[in-house]
Amino acid sequence: MRKSFIFLTFLLSLILLSYPLKVFMISDGVSKSVFLLGDVNVTIKYVHSVQRSEVIEVLKVNRSGIYAEEMRWRDFGAGLPEDIQSTENGYYVKKINIPLGESLDFWFIPLNSAEIWVNGKLVFSPRRETLVEFEVKECSLFEIAIGRC
């Protein structure tokens, strides 16, 4: 009786650990951060490498993917938007809802002084040339627990 209980407990644990979950992962090729999905808010702050002014991009991430939600900038030119919806605290503001799919890459250089915030917490601040990858994917609880997601 005891052996069958242990076996059933082991089997149930194995099933639970292999259960796939949707996660949001940010990686710079050296380290990564993994977040279980509900609604995840991502804020990317950087200095525009040509205009040398601060840009803030806000993303919303959920089980269906990554969405561009808002952009704030202080100057015009070199790929920055020209269609302003409002201004706030010295920024031009554009509210959007653009689906970007399940993966997105940003290339940062030291000049960008980039910061990537997730749900109000700073998770990356690359200071070397870095490709930062954002991805929505499925991982098992076991993969998440051992850092292999």
C-alpha positions in Angstrom: 0.0 0.0 0.0 2.8 2.4 1.0 4.8 1.6 -2.2 1.8 2.3 -4.4 1.2 5.7 -2.6 4.8 6.7 -3.2 4.6 5.6 -6.8 1.4 7.6 -7.4 2.8 10.6 -5.6 5.9 10.4 -7.8 3.8 9.9 -11.0 1.6 12.9 -10.1 4.7 15.1 -9.4 6.2 14.1 -12.7 2.9 15.0 -14.5 2.7 18.4 -12.8 6.4 19.2 -13.5 5.9 18.4 -17.2 2.8 20.6 -17.5 3.4 23.3 -20.1 2.9 27.0 -19.1 3.1 30.1 -21.2 5.9 32.4 -20.1 7.5 35.6 -21.2 11.3 35.5 -21.5 13.9 38.2 -21.9 17.4 37.2 -22.7 20.6 39.0 -23.7 22.4 35.8 -24.6 24.2 35.7 -21.2 21.4 35.9 -18.7 17.6 35.7 -18.9 14.5 36.5 -16.9 11.4 34.4 -17.1 7.9 35.6 -16.1 4.7 33.5 -15.8 2.1 35.1 -18.0 -1.0 36.9 -17.0 -0.6 40.5 -18.1 3.0 41.6 -18.1 3.9 45.3 -18.5 7.3 46.0 -20.1 8.8 49.5 -20.3 11.9 50.1 -22.4 13.7 53.3 -21.8 16.6 54.4 -23.9 18.5 57.3 -25.4 17.9 57.5 -29.2 21.3 57.0 -30.8 20.8 59.7 -33.4 18.6 62.3 -31.8 20.2 61.8 -28.4 16.8 62.2 -26.6 15.0 59.8 -24.3 12.5 57.4 -25.8 10.1 55.2 -23.7 8.3 52.3 -25.3 5.6 50.4 -23.4 4.7 46.8 -24.3 1.9 44.6 -22.9 2.6 40.9 -22.9 0.0 38.2 -22.4 -0.7 34.6 -23.5 -1.5 35.7 -27.1 1.8 37.6 -27.6 3.5 40.9 -27.4 1.7 44.2 -28.0 3.1 47.7 -28.5 1.0 49.9 -26.3 2.5 53.3 -26.0 5.5 55.4 -27.1 6.9 58.6 -25.6 9.6 60.7 -27.2 11.0 64.2 -26.9 12.3 64.9 -30.4 11.6 64.2 -34.1 13.6 62.5 -36.9 15.5 59.3 -37.5 12.7 56.9 -37.2 10.8 58.6 -34.4 7.0 59.1 -34.9 5.7 62.3 -36.3 2.0 61.7 -35.5 1.5 63.1 -32.0 -1.7 62.2 -30.0 -0.9 64.2 -26.9 1.9 65.7 -24.8 2.7 64.9 -21.1 5.6 66.0 -18.9 7.7 67.1 -21.9 7.1 64.0 -24.0 5.1 63.5 -27.2 2.8 60.6 -26.6 1.3 58.0 -28.9 -1.1 55.4 -27.6 -1.3 52.3 -29.8 -2.3 48.7 -29.7 -0.2 46.9 -32.3 0.4 43.1 -32.1 4.1 42.3 -32.6 3.8 38.5 -32.5 5.5 36.1 -30.0 9.1 37.4 -30.4 10.8 40.7 -30.7 14.5 41.7 -30.7 16.1 45.0 -29.7 19.7 45.9 -30.5 21.2 48.2 -27.9 24.6 49.9 -27.9 26.3 51.6 -24.9 25.2 55.0 -26.2 21.5 54.0 -25.7 21.8 53.7 -21.9 18.9 51.3 -22.1 16.8 50.1 -19.2 14.2 47.3 -19.5 11.6 47.3 -16.7 9.0 44.5 -16.1 6.1 45.2 -13.9 7.9 48.1 -12.4 11.2 46.2 -11.7 14.5 46.9 -13.5 15.5 43.5 -15.1 18.1 44.5 -17.7 20.4 47.5 -18.3 22.8 46.5 -21.1 26.0 48.5 -21.1 27.7 46.7 -24.1 26.5 46.0 -27.6 23.7 43.6 -26.9 20.8 41.9 -28.7 18.0 41.6 -26.2 15.4 39.0 -27.2 11.8 39.1 -26.0 9.7 35.9 -26.4 6.4 34.3 -25.4 6.8 30.5 -25.3 5.7 27.4 -23.5 7.9 25.8 -20.9 7.3 23.1 -18.4 7.5 23.8 -14.6 10.6 21.6 -14.5 12.3 23.6 -17.2 11.5 26.8 -15.4 12.7 25.4 -12.0 16.1 24.4 -13.4 16.6 27.5 -15.5 16.4 25.8 -18.9 13.4 27.5 -20.3 
